Amino acid sequence: NEQRNYLYTERDAILSDEHLIERVRTICHEISDDLVDQVFSDAKESQKGAKILSEMLTTFHLEVPVLKAEATSDEYKQHLRSCISTEIDDKVALTGEKPFNDFLRFNYLRQIDLRWQDHLTALEDLRDAVGLRSYAQKNPLVEYKVEGFEIFTEMLEGIKQFMAQTLVRVQITKNEESYQRKSPAKRTIESHSARGAFASESQGPRKVQGGDHVAAVTVRRDQPKVGRNDPCPCGSGKKYKYCHGRNA
């Protein structure tokens, strides 16, 4: 119940938050800071710069300029934050703040709902597993609470990671001429679709650069559509219509 109440409170906050862009931007910065700390802790001195750039490509599909060899961890943190913010600001400039905010809200709430259902299933499996541990002289209730909290924490971090990657990776395409040629009725329909301006992920690494203001944006699908009888992409082994496709 505590986990459920926490998630409902978080969901309500997202529903009413008119500045979700800044919320997710902060998550992006936290991830990039952790990335720098990890690299500076583990990598050799001569490999730190290359490792950071590689991790940025893997995490955000974002190609960032190289810093000087002797750059400090604080310099890299500031550098990555600046690159991420530039990428985000360019996208917002193309779509407008409200459509982008609505896009983030839709994805945030959807991730919470989907992952919460998966979490409940995981808790059921955990309950069955810890019941067997009483034979090993372990307290099943304590084991369940500890591991259940760990699973819940992982779920929350997974949602944050997904949203941060979505904010930076999402690709926005523009076609002002085709927009101008369409009838007013079609333009009105398109303008009411907050999600129609966005693709689900980027098509590859992008260098940080500026963008122009445009009248409209269109979407380009990166991944093939999943059929309802196809295996679910989440890897559960279930058909899509019985797994993440139930509410699609």
C-alpha positions in Angstrom: 0.0 0.0 0.0 2.9 2.4 0.7 4.3 1.8 -2.7 0.9 2.3 -4.3 0.2 5.5 -2.4 3.7 6.8 -3.3 3.1 6.1 -7.0 -0.4 7.6 -7.0 1.0 10.8 -5.4 3.8 10.9 -8.1 1.2 10.4 -10.8 -1.0 13.2 -9.5 2.1 15.5 -9.4 2.9 14.7 -13.1 -0.7 15.3 -14.1 -0.6 18.8 -12.7 3.0 19.7 -13.5 3.1 22.4 -16.3 7.0 22.2 -16.3 7.7 18.6 -16.9 10.4 19.5 -19.3 12.4 20.9 -16.4 11.7 17.9 -14.2 13.0 15.5 -16.8 15.9 17.9 -17.7 17.0 17.6 -14.1 16.9 13.8 -14.3 19.0 14.0 -17.5 21.6 16.0 -15.6 21.7 13.6 -12.7 22.3 10.7 -15.1 25.1 12.5 -16.9 26.7 13.5 -13.6 26.6 9.9 -12.4 28.1 8.9 -15.7 31.0 11.2 -15.2 31.6 10.0 -11.6 31.6 6.4 -12.7 34.0 7.0 -15.6 36.4 9.0 -13.4 36.3 6.3 -10.8 36.9 3.4 -13.1 38.6 4.4 -16.3 42.3 5.1 -16.9 43.3 8.7 -17.2 44.0 8.5 -20.9 40.7 6.8 -21.6 38.3 9.0 -19.6 37.3 11.4 -22.3 36.7 8.7 -24.9 34.7 6.7 -22.4 32.5 9.6 -21.5 31.7 10.3 -25.1 31.0 6.6 -25.7 28.6 6.5 -22.7 26.8 9.6 -23.9 26.2 7.9 -27.3 25.0 4.8 -25.6 22.7 6.5 -23.1 21.4 9.5 -25.0 22.4 8.8 -28.7 24.0 12.2 -28.4 27.4 13.0 -29.9 29.1 15.7 -27.8 32.3 17.7 -28.5 35.6 16.5 -27.0 37.1 18.4 -24.1 40.8 18.9 -23.5 42.7 15.8 -22.2 43.2 17.4 -18.7 39.6 18.3 -18.2 38.3 17.7 -14.7 35.2 15.8 -13.7 33.4 19.1 -12.8 34.3 20.5 -16.2 32.9 17.4 -17.9 29.7 17.5 -15.8 29.1 21.1 -16.8 29.9 20.3 -20.4 27.5 17.4 -20.6 24.7 19.4 -18.9 25.2 22.2 -21.4 25.1 19.8 -24.4 21.9 18.0 -23.1 20.2 21.3 -22.4 21.0 22.6 -25.9 19.5 19.5 -27.4 16.4 19.8 -25.3 16.0 23.5 -26.0 16.3 23.0 -29.7 13.4 20.5 -29.6 11.2 22.7 -27.5 11.9 25.6 -30.0 10.6 23.4 -32.8 7.4 22.2 -31.1 6.5 24.8 -28.5 6.7 24.2 -24.8 3.1 23.0 -24.2 3.0 20.3 -26.9 6.4 19.0 -25.6 5.1 19.1 -22.1 2.0 17.2 -23.1 4.1 14.6 -24.9 6.2 14.0 -21.8 3.2 13.8 -19.6 1.6 11.1 -21.8 4.8 9.0 -21.9 5.5 9.5 -18.1 2.0 8.4 -17.1 2.1 5.5 -19.6 5.4 4.3 -18.2 4.1 4.5 -14.6 1.0 2.5 -15.5 2.8 -0.2 -17.5 5.6 -0.7 -15.1 3.3 -0.8 -12.1 1.5 -3.7 -13.6 4.8 -5.4 -14.3 5.8 -4.6 -10.7 2.7 -6.3 -9.3 3.4 -9.4 -11.3 7.0 -9.4 -10.0 5.8 -9.1 -6.4 3.5 -12.1 -6.9 6.5 -14.1 -8.2 8.6 -12.9 -5.3 5.9 -13.9 -2.8 6.0 -17.4 -4.1 9.8 -17.5 -4.1 10.3 -16.3 -0.5 7.7 -18.7 0.8 10.3 -21.5 0.1 13.0 -19.7 2.1 11.4 -20.6 5.4 12.9 -24.0 4.9 16.3 -22.3 5.0 15.5 -20.7 8.4 14.9 -17.2 6.9 11.9 -15.0 7.7 9.8 -14.9 4.6 8.1 -11.6 5.5 11.4 -9.8 6.1 12.8 -11.2 2.8 9.7 -10.1 0.9 9.8 -6.6 2.3 13.5 -6.1 1.6 13.5 -7.5 -1.9 10.1 -5.9 -2.7 11.5 -2.5 -1.9 14.5 -3.2 -4.1 12.3 -4.1 -7.0 10.2 -1.0 -6.4 13.3 1.2 -6.4 14.5 -0.3 -9.6 11.2 0.3 -11.2 11.3 4.0 -10.3 14.8 4.4 -11.6 13.8 2.6 -14.8 11.0 5.1 -15.3 13.4 8.0 -14.8 15.9 6.5 -17.2 13.3 6.0 -19.8 12.0 9.5 -19.6 15.5 11.1 -19.7 16.3 9.1 -22.8 13.0 9.9 -24.4 13.5 13.6 -23.8 16.9 13.7 -25.5 16.5 10.9 -28.1 13.1 11.8 -29.5 13.4 13.0 -33.1 11.3 15.9 -34.5 10.9 16.3 -38.3 9.7 19.4 -40.0 8.0 20.1 -43.3 6.7 23.6 -43.5 5.8 23.5 -47.2 3.5 20.4 -46.8 1.9 22.0 -43.8 1.1 25.1 -45.8 -0.4 23.0 -48.6 -2.8 21.1 -46.4 -6.4 22.2 -45.9 -7.3 24.2 -42.7 -9.3 21.2 -41.5 -6.3 18.8 -41.7 -4.1 21.4 -40.0 -6.6 21.7 -37.2 -6.7 18.0 -36.7 -2.9 17.7 -36.6 -2.6 20.6 -34.2 -4.7 18.8 -31.6 -2.4 15.8 -31.5 0.3 16.5 -29.0 2.0 13.2 -29.6 1.9 13.5 -33.4 5.0 15.7 -33.4 7.3 13.1 -32.0 9.0 9.9 -33.0 9.7 7.3 -30.3 13.5 7.4 -30.5 16.2 8.9 -32.5 17.5 7.4 -35.7 21.1 7.7 -34.6 23.6 9.9 -32.8 23.2 13.6 -33.2 25.7 16.4 -32.8 24.5 19.3 -30.6 23.4 22.1 -32.8 20.7 24.8 -33.0 17.3 24.6 -34.7 14.9 26.9 -36.5 11.3 27.8 -35.5 8.8 26.1 -37.9 5.1 25.9 -38.3 4.5 22.2 -37.8 6.3 18.9 -37.2 5.6 15.4 -38.4 6.5 12.0 -37.0 8.6 9.3 -38.5 8.4 5.7 -37.1 11.8 4.2 -36.2 10.6 0.7 -35.2 8.2 -1.7 -37.1 4.7 -1.9 -35.7 4.2 -4.9 -33.4 1.3 -7.1 -34.4 -1.1 -8.1 -31.7 -0.2 -11.8 -32.1 3.6 -11.1 -32.2 5.8 -11.8 -29.2 5.8 -8.7 -26.9 9.1 -6.7 -27.3 9.5 -6.6 -23.5 10.8 -10.2 -23.6 8.1 -11.7 -21.4 7.4 -14.4 -23.9 3.7 -13.5 -24.0 1.8 -12.4 -27.1 1.8 -8.6 -27.4 -2.1 -8.4 -27.0 -1.8 -10.2 -23.7 1.1 -8.1 -22.4 1.9 -4.5 -23.1 -0.6 -4.4 -26.0 -3.6 -4.9 -23.7 -4.3 -1.2 -23.5 -3.0 -0.3 -27.0 
